[in-house]
Amino acid sequence: MKVIVLGAGVIGTTTAYYLAKAGHQVTVIEREAGPALETSFANAGQISPGYSTPWAAPDIPMKVAKWMFMRHAPLVIRPGAAVKAAPWLLAMLRNCTKARYVVNKGRMVRLAEYSRDCLRQLRADMGIEYDHRSLGTLQLFRTEKQVDDVAKDLRVLEADGVPFEMLDRNGCVRVEPGLAGSRDKIVGGLRLPDDETGDCFKFTNALAEIARGLGVEFRTEVTIERLATEGGRIRSVVTSAGEFEADAFVAALGSYTPAMLKTLGLRIPVIPVKGYSITVPIVDEAKAPVSTVMDETYKTGITRLGDRIRVGGTAEIAGFNLDLPRNRRETLELSVNDLFTGAGDLSQAQFWTGLRPMTPDSTPIVGGTTRYPNLYINTGHGTLGWTMACGSGRVLADIISGIKPEIETADLALSRYGA
């Protein structure tokens, strides 16, 4: 079967790879000069199935009200963007119940755990290198209330059989020696030993080369204009380089997917949630993190990537704005310098922003569409695109190939929104 994948981020590239492995003829169309140059370029770097947690939680409305008055708030909503995102925000609020939280987290963990297993198999098969480490994630708590609040997550982890351990401050320093200097600032942590880290940009480009070896064609610097239909199916994609026909089409355009599919009468409940990162060169190995530390107070991820520290965080609802305000950088610098003082040279940090595609229930949309039998969607992964990429790509390749996926996927499709 001839398949066209729209988008060459980590989601589109993994989808293309698994489709090619299944024997399909695959073309990837990408507007940038190469793979992973937008949202996948400088994300936080962690592969954290156990940390797959919905935004929509029972305590979020109260937290958002408090964050509005914080200088270093983990969530920022710009007034103009809030008006446009109002339907999405209301849908998210409807998911802020205990029952919905458990359902959403359960399916997120299911996909993320499967994705990590797929990544490990891919790495074993292909020997792919991307500054990866398999040393777990440490969710760090600065207050006793944060420790108490994590109880609801532990129940879900137990139900799904995800290994974890609760640590006191000494235990946190044992697994992350670089925290020794900030011991008195923390009260404990939740360690997820099966989580991993790695450079998403390096991974995506290495996998793209492997995919090319399987016959995948990457058409870069090509602008997608529209999808053309005929007889209730997608006939072709019209681009700046001409019209391309195929048997099946995969929309993996991240935050730009809704606009592309809106013209087909499909409503995709995904909005861009702006995230930021800094990449800091390490100057003192002994003070640097060995894996990933999630700072629960600032909602930042501090990750070791080779001789660099990647700090990612802040969720900002600001539309498609890509500016780089100084105060967002200050939040990331504050978190890493407070916990790993002197580990990196902040004056040499590279500051970046990207748009994460987020659904109101935090679960990605992976599967077919009922209106167009040959149109498939793979987007909406939010902050967990790197974590869920391989599993999402494998699942969608199986669905397109007519193979029953190894995990339940019915509740991942667009149909869960009644579309």
C-alpha positions as CSV (number, residue, x, y, z in Angstrom):
1,M,0.0,0.0,0.0
2,K,1.2,3.5,-0.8
3,V,1.0,5.7,2.3
4,I,1.8,9.4,2.7
5,V,2.7,10.7,6.2
6,L,2.2,14.4,6.7
7,G,4.9,15.7,9.1
8,A,8.5,14.6,10.0
9,G,8.6,15.2,13.7
10,V,9.2,12.3,16.0
11,I,5.6,11.1,15.6
12,G,5.6,11.3,11.8
13,T,9.0,9.7,11.5
14,T,8.3,6.8,13.8
15,T,5.0,6.2,12.0
16,A,6.9,6.1,8.6
17,Y,9.5,3.7,10.0
18,Y,6.9,1.2,11.3
19,L,4.9,1.5,8.1
20,A,8.0,0.7,6.0
21,K,8.8,-2.2,8.3
22,A,5.3,-3.5,7.6
23,G,6.1,-3.4,3.8
24,H,4.3,-0.2,2.7
25,Q,5.6,2.3,0.3
26,V,6.0,5.5,2.3
27,T,6.5,9.1,1.5
28,V,6.9,11.8,4.3
29,I,6.1,15.4,3.5
30,E,7.7,18.0,5.7
31,R,7.8,21.8,5.4
32,E,11.1,22.2,7.2
33,A,14.6,21.3,5.8
34,G,14.7,18.1,7.7
35,P,13.1,15.9,10.4
36,A,12.5,17.1,14.0
37,L,13.1,20.8,13.5
38,E,10.0,22.1,15.3
39,T,8.4,20.6,18.4
40,S,10.7,17.6,18.5
41,F,13.9,19.7,18.3
42,A,14.7,20.5,22.0
43,N,12.1,19.0,24.2
44,A,12.8,18.0,27.8
45,G,14.4,14.7,26.8
46,Q,12.7,12.3,29.2
47,I,10.9,9.1,28.2
48,S,8.6,8.8,31.2
49,P,5.7,6.3,31.0
50,G,5.2,6.4,34.8
51,Y,5.0,10.2,34.7
52,S,2.3,10.2,32.1
53,T,-0.2,12.3,34.0
54,P,-3.3,14.2,32.7
55,W,-3.3,17.9,33.0
56,A,-7.0,17.6,33.8
57,A,-7.0,16.6,37.5
58,P,-9.4,17.4,40.3
59,D,-7.1,19.9,41.9
60,I,-6.1,21.8,38.7
61,P,-8.8,24.5,38.8
62,M,-7.5,25.6,42.3
63,K,-3.9,25.4,41.2
64,V,-4.5,27.5,38.1
65,A,-6.1,30.2,40.2
66,K,-3.0,30.2,42.4
67,W,-0.6,30.1,39.5
68,M,-2.1,33.3,38.0
69,F,-0.3,35.3,40.7
70,M,3.1,33.5,40.6
71,R,6.1,34.9,38.8
72,H,7.4,31.4,38.0
73,A,4.1,29.8,37.3
74,P,4.1,26.4,35.5
75,L,1.0,27.3,33.6
76,V,0.4,30.6,31.8
77,I,-2.7,31.6,29.9
78,R,-2.5,34.7,27.8
79,P,-5.9,36.5,27.8
80,G,-6.3,36.7,24.0
81,A,-5.4,33.1,23.5
82,A,-7.8,32.0,26.3
83,V,-10.8,33.4,24.3
84,K,-9.9,31.4,21.3
85,A,-9.2,28.3,23.4
86,A,-12.4,28.6,25.5
87,P,-14.1,25.5,24.1
88,W,-11.0,23.5,24.7
89,L,-10.5,24.8,28.2
90,L,-14.1,24.0,29.1
91,A,-13.6,20.5,27.8
92,M,-10.5,20.1,29.9
93,L,-12.5,21.3,33.0
94,R,-15.0,18.6,32.3
95,N,-12.2,16.1,32.7
96,C,-11.2,17.4,36.1
97,T,-13.0,14.7,38.0
98,K,-11.5,11.8,40.0
99,A,-13.2,9.3,37.7
100,R,-12.0,10.9,34.4
101,Y,-8.5,11.4,35.8
102,V,-8.2,7.6,36.5
103,V,-9.5,6.7,33.0
104,N,-7.3,9.2,31.3
105,K,-4.1,8.4,33.2
106,G,-4.7,4.7,32.7
107,R,-4.8,4.9,28.9
108,M,-1.9,7.3,28.9
109,V,0.3,4.9,30.9
110,R,-0.9,2.0,28.7
111,L,0.3,3.7,25.6
112,A,3.5,5.1,27.1
113,E,4.6,1.8,28.7
114,Y,4.0,0.1,25.3
115,S,5.9,2.8,23.6
116,R,8.9,2.4,25.8
117,D,8.9,-1.3,25.1
118,C,8.8,-0.6,21.3
119,L,11.7,1.9,21.7
120,R,13.8,-0.7,23.6
121,Q,13.2,-3.3,20.8
122,L,14.0,-0.8,18.1
123,R,17.2,0.1,19.9
124,A,18.2,-3.5,20.3
125,D,17.4,-4.3,16.6
126,M,19.0,-1.2,15.1
127,G,21.7,-0.1,17.5
128,I,20.4,3.4,17.3
129,E,22.3,6.0,19.4
130,Y,20.8,9.3,20.8
131,D,22.5,10.1,24.1
132,H,20.1,7.7,25.8
133,R,20.2,6.5,29.5
134,S,18.1,4.0,31.3
135,L,18.4,5.3,34.8
136,G,14.8,6.3,35.7
137,T,13.0,9.5,36.6
138,L,12.9,11.1,40.0
139,Q,9.9,13.3,40.7
140,L,11.1,15.7,43.4
141,F,8.9,17.1,46.1
142,R,9.8,20.2,48.1
143,T,6.7,20.1,50.4
144,E,4.8,17.5,52.3
145,K,1.7,18.4,50.5
146,Q,3.2,17.4,47.2
147,V,4.0,14.0,48.8
148,D,0.4,13.6,49.9
149,D,-1.0,14.7,46.5
150,V,0.9,12.0,44.6
151,A,-1.1,9.2,46.4
152,K,-3.7,9.2,43.6
153,D,-0.9,8.5,41.0
154,L,0.5,5.7,43.0
155,R,-2.8,3.8,42.9
156,V,-2.9,4.0,39.1
157,L,0.8,2.9,38.9
158,E,0.0,-0.1,41.1
159,A,-3.0,-1.0,39.1
160,D,-0.9,-0.9,35.9
161,G,2.0,-2.8,37.4
162,V,4.4,0.1,36.9
163,P,7.5,-0.2,39.3
164,F,8.1,2.8,41.6
165,E,9.6,3.6,44.9
166,M,9.0,6.5,47.4
167,L,12.2,8.0,48.7
168,D,13.1,10.4,51.5
169,R,15.6,13.2,51.0
170,N,18.5,10.9,51.6
171,G,17.2,8.4,49.1
172,C,16.8,11.2,46.5
173,V,20.5,12.1,47.0
174,R,21.5,8.5,46.7
175,V,20.0,8.2,43.2
176,E,20.9,11.7,42.2
177,P,24.2,12.7,44.0
178,G,24.2,16.1,42.4
179,L,21.3,17.0,44.8
180,A,23.6,16.8,47.8
181,G,24.0,20.6,47.9
182,S,20.2,21.1,47.9
183,R,19.3,18.3,50.3
184,D,17.5,20.7,52.7
185,K,15.3,22.1,50.0
186,I,13.6,18.7,49.3
187,V,11.4,16.4,51.4
188,G,11.3,13.3,49.2
189,G,10.6,12.0,45.8
190,L,8.9,9.4,43.6
191,R,11.3,7.3,41.6
192,L,10.3,5.5,38.4
193,P,13.2,3.2,37.7
194,D,12.0,2.0,34.2
195,D,11.9,5.5,32.7
196,E,14.6,6.6,30.2
197,T,16.2,9.7,28.7
198,G,17.5,10.7,25.3
199,D,17.9,13.4,22.7
200,C,14.7,13.4,20.6
201,F,16.2,15.3,17.7
202,K,19.2,12.9,17.4
203,F,16.8,9.9,17.7
204,T,14.4,11.2,15.0
205,N,17.2,12.0,12.5
206,A,18.9,8.6,13.1
207,L,15.6,6.8,12.6
208,A,14.9,8.8,9.5
209,E,18.2,7.5,8.0
210,I,17.1,3.9,8.9
211,A,13.7,4.6,7.3
212,R,15.3,5.8,4.1
213,G,17.2,2.6,4.0
214,L,13.8,0.8,4.1
215,G,12.7,2.9,1.1
216,V,11.0,5.8,2.8
217,E,11.1,9.0,0.8
218,F,11.4,12.3,2.7
219,R,10.2,15.3,0.7
220,T,11.4,18.3,2.8
221,E,10.8,22.0,2.3
222,V,7.4,21.2,0.8
223,T,4.4,23.2,2.0
224,I,1.2,21.2,2.4
225,E,-1.8,23.2,1.0
226,R,-4.8,20.9,1.3
227,L,-6.1,17.4,1.1
228,A,-8.2,16.6,-2.0
229,T,-11.2,14.2,-1.7
230,E,-13.0,12.0,-4.1
231,G,-15.9,9.6,-3.4
232,G,-15.7,9.9,0.4
233,R,-12.0,9.3,0.5
234,I,-8.8,11.3,0.4
235,R,-7.4,11.2,-3.1
236,S,-4.3,13.3,-2.8
237,V,-2.4,16.0,-0.9
238,V,-1.8,19.2,-2.8
239,T,1.5,20.8,-2.0
240,S,4.0,23.5,-3.2
241,A,5.8,20.7,-5.0
242,G,2.7,19.3,-6.8
243,E,0.0,16.8,-6.0
244,F,0.7,13.4,-4.5
245,E,-1.7,10.5,-4.6
246,A,-1.7,7.6,-2.2
247,D,-3.9,4.8,-0.8
248,A,-3.8,6.1,2.8
249,F,-2.8,9.4,4.5
250,V,-1.5,10.0,8.0
251,A,-1.9,13.5,9.6
252,A,1.0,13.9,12.0
253,L,1.3,17.7,11.9
254,G,1.3,18.3,15.7
255,S,-0.5,21.5,16.6
256,Y,-1.2,22.3,12.9
257,T,-3.3,19.2,12.4
258,P,-6.7,20.8,13.3
259,A,-6.3,23.6,10.7
260,M,-5.4,21.1,8.0
261,L,-8.3,18.8,8.7
262,K,-10.9,21.5,9.4
263,T,-11.5,22.0,5.7
264,L,-12.6,18.3,5.6
265,G,-15.2,18.9,8.2
266,L,-13.2,17.2,10.9
267,R,-13.0,18.9,14.3
268,I,-9.7,17.9,16.1
269,P,-9.7,19.1,19.7
270,V,-6.0,20.0,19.8
271,I,-4.5,23.3,20.7
272,P,-0.9,24.4,20.8
273,V,0.6,24.6,24.3
274,K,3.8,26.5,24.2
275,G,6.8,25.0,26.1
276,Y,10.3,26.2,26.6
277,S,13.7,24.7,27.2
278,I,17.3,25.6,27.8
279,T,20.3,23.4,26.9
280,V,23.2,23.9,29.3
281,P,26.8,22.7,28.8
282,I,28.0,20.8,31.9
283,V,31.0,22.2,33.7
284,D,31.0,20.1,36.9
285,E,30.1,16.4,36.4
286,A,29.8,15.7,40.2
287,K,27.0,18.4,40.5
288,A,25.1,17.4,37.4
289,P,22.0,15.1,37.2
290,V,22.6,11.5,36.1
291,S,19.1,11.0,34.6
292,T,15.9,13.0,34.8
293,V,14.6,15.0,37.8
294,M,11.1,16.4,37.6
295,D,10.8,19.5,39.9
296,E,7.2,19.3,41.1
297,T,7.2,22.9,42.3
298,Y,8.1,24.5,38.9
299,K,6.9,21.6,36.8
300,T,10.2,21.4,35.0
301,G,12.1,18.4,33.7
302,I,15.9,18.5,34.2
303,T,17.6,15.8,32.0
304,R,21.1,14.7,31.4
305,L,21.9,14.4,27.7
306,G,25.5,13.5,27.2
307,D,27.6,16.5,28.2
308,R,24.5,18.7,28.4
309,I,21.7,19.4,30.7
310,R,18.3,20.0,29.1
311,V,15.7,21.8,31.2
312,G,12.2,21.9,29.9
313,G,9.0,23.4,31.3
314,T,6.2,25.9,31.4
315,A,2.9,25.3,29.7
316,E,1.7,28.5,28.0
317,I,-1.6,28.9,26.2
318,A,-0.6,31.6,23.8
319,G,-1.8,30.5,20.4
320,F,0.9,30.0,17.8
321,N,3.2,32.6,19.3
322,L,6.9,31.6,19.2
323,D,8.5,34.5,21.0
324,L,11.1,33.9,23.7
325,P,10.4,36.1,26.7
326,R,13.2,36.5,29.3
327,N,11.0,35.6,32.3
328,R,10.3,32.1,30.9
329,R,14.0,31.5,30.7
330,E,14.5,32.7,34.2
331,T,12.1,30.0,35.5
332,L,14.1,27.2,33.9
333,E,17.4,28.7,35.1
334,L,16.0,29.1,38.6
335,S,14.9,25.4,38.8
336,V,18.1,23.9,37.6
337,N,20.4,26.2,39.5
338,D,18.5,25.8,42.7
339,L,18.7,22.0,42.6
340,F,22.0,21.5,40.7
341,T,24.0,24.6,41.6
342,G,27.1,25.0,39.6
343,A,26.5,22.0,37.4
344,G,26.2,23.9,34.1
345,D,27.2,27.2,32.5
346,L,23.9,29.1,32.3
347,S,25.6,31.9,30.4
348,Q,26.1,29.5,27.5
349,A,22.5,28.0,27.6
350,Q,20.6,27.8,24.4
351,F,17.0,29.0,24.8
352,W,14.2,27.4,22.7
353,T,10.4,27.1,22.4
354,G,8.0,24.7,20.7
355,L,4.3,24.1,20.4
356,R,3.0,20.9,22.0
357,P,-0.2,19.6,20.5
358,M,-2.6,19.0,23.5
359,T,-6.0,17.4,23.8
360,P,-8.4,18.3,26.6
361,D,-8.1,14.8,28.2
362,S,-4.3,14.7,27.7
363,T,-4.6,11.4,25.7
364,P,-3.3,11.6,22.1
365,I,-5.5,10.9,19.1
366,V,-4.2,7.8,17.3
367,G,-6.3,5.9,14.8
368,G,-8.6,6.2,11.8
369,T,-11.4,8.6,11.0
370,T,-15.0,7.4,10.3
371,R,-15.7,10.1,7.7
372,Y,-12.7,9.2,5.5
373,P,-11.7,5.5,5.7
374,N,-8.2,6.1,4.4
375,L,-7.3,9.1,6.6
376,Y,-5.5,8.5,9.9
377,I,-4.5,10.8,12.7
378,N,-1.4,10.7,15.0
379,T,-1.3,13.8,17.1
380,G,-2.3,15.4,20.4
381,H,0.6,13.9,22.6
382,G,1.1,17.1,24.5
383,T,4.3,17.0,26.6
384,L,4.6,13.3,26.0
385,G,5.3,13.0,22.3
386,W,8.8,11.7,22.8
387,T,7.6,9.2,25.5
388,M,4.7,7.9,23.3
389,A,6.2,8.2,19.8
390,C,7.3,4.6,19.1
391,G,4.2,3.1,20.5
392,S,1.9,5.5,18.6
393,G,3.8,4.8,15.4
394,R,3.7,1.1,15.8
395,V,0.0,1.1,16.7
396,L,-1.0,3.2,13.7
397,A,1.1,1.1,11.3
398,D,-0.7,-2.0,12.6
399,I,-4.1,-0.4,12.2
400,I,-3.3,0.6,8.6
401,S,-1.9,-2.8,7.9
402,G,-5.1,-4.5,9.2
403,I,-3.2,-6.1,12.1
404,K,-4.7,-6.1,15.6
405,P,-2.5,-3.9,17.8
406,E,-0.9,-5.4,20.8
407,I,-2.6,-3.0,23.1
408,E,-6.2,-1.6,23.3
409,T,-6.6,1.3,21.0
410,A,-10.3,2.0,20.6
411,D,-10.2,4.7,23.3
412,L,-7.3,6.5,21.5
413,A,-9.3,7.3,18.3
414,L,-11.0,10.5,17.3
415,S,-14.3,8.8,17.7
416,R,-14.1,9.2,21.5
417,Y,-15.0,12.9,20.9
418,G,-18.1,11.9,18.9
419,A,-16.4,12.9,15.7
